[in-house]
Amino acid sequence: MPTTQPRRTPDELASIGGDIFDRQVRPALRPEDDGKFVAIDVETGDYEMDEDDYAAVSRLRARKPAADVWLMRAGYRAAYRI
C-alpha cells in the first residue's frame, strides 16, 4: 500500500490556513457562525463550515478529495481546547 507524504509541514499549514481564514472567511462570518468549525483547503482557499468538525471536513473532501486541510473555529484562537 503506497503511503502519501504530507505536502506541507504543520507550521506551513497553520500559516497558510490562518491567512486564508483572516482574508476570506472572517469577513464572511455572521454572528450565528460563532463556534462553528471551518475546514479550509490551503491549496485553493475553498472551505466548508459546520457545527461538527467531521461534517465540515467531510463536505470539503467530497468536493476536493486531495485537499490539504486546515481546521479553524470561528470566534476562537484554536479549533480545540486542551
Contacts in CASP RR format, 6 or more apart in sequence:
PFRMAT RR
TARGET T0000
AUTHOR 0000-0000-0000
METHOD contacts of the structure
MODEL  1
MPTTQPRRTPDELASIGGDIFDRQVRPALRPEDDGKFVAIDVETGDYEMD
EDDYAAVSRLRARKPAADVWLMRAGYRAAYRI
7 68 0 8 1.000
8 16 0 8 1.000
8 42 0 8 1.000
8 68 0 8 1.000
13 42 0 8 1.000
13 68 0 8 1.000
13 70 0 8 1.000
14 70 0 8 1.000
16 42 0 8 1.000
16 70 0 8 1.000
17 40 0 8 1.000
17 42 0 8 1.000
17 70 0 8 1.000
17 72 0 8 1.000
18 40 0 8 1.000
18 70 0 8 1.000
18 72 0 8 1.000
20 40 0 8 1.000
20 42 0 8 1.000
20 45 0 8 1.000
20 47 0 8 1.000
20 70 0 8 1.000
21 38 0 8 1.000
21 40 0 8 1.000
21 70 0 8 1.000
21 72 0 8 1.000
24 45 0 8 1.000
24 47 0 8 1.000
25 38 0 8 1.000
25 40 0 8 1.000
25 47 0 8 1.000
25 49 0 8 1.000
25 72 0 8 1.000
25 74 0 8 1.000
29 74 0 8 1.000
29 75 0 8 1.000
33 49 0 8 1.000
33 74 0 8 1.000
34 74 0 8 1.000
34 75 0 8 1.000
35 51 0 8 1.000
35 73 0 8 1.000
35 74 0 8 1.000
35 75 0 8 1.000
35 76 0 8 1.000
36 49 0 8 1.000
36 50 0 8 1.000
36 51 0 8 1.000
36 56 0 8 1.000
36 73 0 8 1.000
36 74 0 8 1.000
37 49 0 8 1.000
37 50 0 8 1.000
37 51 0 8 1.000
37 52 0 8 1.000
37 53 0 8 1.000
37 56 0 8 1.000
37 57 0 8 1.000
37 71 0 8 1.000
37 72 0 8 1.000
37 73 0 8 1.000
37 74 0 8 1.000
37 79 0 8 1.000
38 47 0 8 1.000
38 48 0 8 1.000
38 49 0 8 1.000
38 56 0 8 1.000
38 71 0 8 1.000
38 72 0 8 1.000
38 73 0 8 1.000
38 74 0 8 1.000
39 47 0 8 1.000
39 48 0 8 1.000
39 49 0 8 1.000
39 53 0 8 1.000
39 56 0 8 1.000
39 57 0 8 1.000
39 59 0 8 1.000
39 60 0 8 1.000
39 67 0 8 1.000
39 69 0 8 1.000
39 70 0 8 1.000
39 71 0 8 1.000
40 46 0 8 1.000
40 47 0 8 1.000
40 60 0 8 1.000
40 69 0 8 1.000
40 70 0 8 1.000
40 71 0 8 1.000
40 72 0 8 1.000
41 47 0 8 1.000
41 60 0 8 1.000
41 64 0 8 1.000
41 67 0 8 1.000
41 68 0 8 1.000
41 69 0 8 1.000
42 68 0 8 1.000
42 69 0 8 1.000
42 70 0 8 1.000
43 64 0 8 1.000
43 66 0 8 1.000
43 67 0 8 1.000
43 68 0 8 1.000
44 64 0 8 1.000
44 67 0 8 1.000
46 60 0 8 1.000
46 63 0 8 1.000
46 64 0 8 1.000
46 67 0 8 1.000
47 60 0 8 1.000
48 56 0 8 1.000
48 57 0 8 1.000
48 59 0 8 1.000
48 60 0 8 1.000
48 63 0 8 1.000
49 56 0 8 1.000
49 74 0 8 1.000
50 56 0 8 1.000
50 59 0 8 1.000
53 71 0 8 1.000
53 79 0 8 1.000
56 71 0 8 1.000
57 69 0 8 1.000
57 71 0 8 1.000
60 67 0 8 1.000
60 69 0 8 1.000
61 67 0 8 1.000
61 69 0 8 1.000
71 79 0 8 1.000
72 79 0 8 1.000
73 79 0 8 1.000
73 80 0 8 1.000
END
